[in-house]
Amino acid sequence: MSSKILVVGHRNPDNDSIAAAVGYAHLKNALAARDGEAGVEYVPARLGPLPVESAWMLEKSDIPEPVLIENVSPIVVDGEEVKQKVILVDHNEVAQAAPGIENAEVVEIIDHHRIADVTTANPILFLNLPIGSTATIVTLQFRQTGIELTPSIAAVLLSAILTDTVIMKSPTCTPVDVEQVNYLAGILGVDPVEFGMEIFRTRGGEDKMPIAKLVEADSKEFKCPDGSVVLIAQRETVDLPTVMGREGEIREHMKKLVDDNGYEFALLLVTDILAEGSQFIVEGDPARVNRVFGIECAEGGNWMPGVLSRKKQVAAPILAS
Ligand SMILES: [Mn+2]
């Protein structure tokens, strides 16, 4: 019987978590085949609905959706409970990982975030680089191992580098990311900026989208050093007026999230990728946000020019506060 190793990104998966799972599972299966490692299968998985651009990209590339899983708790095999083996991509933080992670065997981590709190019993490969996307790291791994990047996998990875780096405009984007973008775009024979705009344009329908989806589709919990838990959500848009036109509904929903989950605050960044900045919408106690950013959070939102990266420009200063 072949043993399965799940390759899974974070909760509320974004395009990078999906692409990294698909790409890295593909790479690991190809390596296993090349190196004669029999009986092991790497299975791309996800912890939530596909982002619209991921669904579009996978369908266009004729790649199956990663399997939807609810947890990584032990499973029963031949009457015995066994821990599931998992490779984490695009996260290494328990609050963002699959339920049951404490009782799974994490066998590798491929990431580009802060080092957080997932622990292991054994030494593992933990590849974490301070660069723009996990898909960039996966691309580097393809190139380093000499495994062929098929056009369909190249397209999926390219789409994720471009969404995670906001078409290379985010301050998280490094020369390494740009080099991989050009490499993948070369395989596909596309202009990377045009390709990126096409990806972002798949995210329409913000006038009618359920409010929970608009607010929560790309939301992450963070635990501050003093123990408070905060929610930082991001909506990247090419149509800021439409999203801000729903501010009342957005705030009502965020208030409920704060009440239901005991967050110190919930912060939504509505990021305008064309104007290159974000509107901050805060519910709950805004004191920490006010202090960290030197603002007074207000109705109507606070326009923060140049803020594109949740990780580098928002979560990091909040977690250091
Ligand atoms: Mn990422």
Residues whose N, C-alpha, C, O or C-beta is under 5 A from the ligand:
A	BS01	MN	D16 D90 S133 T134 D164
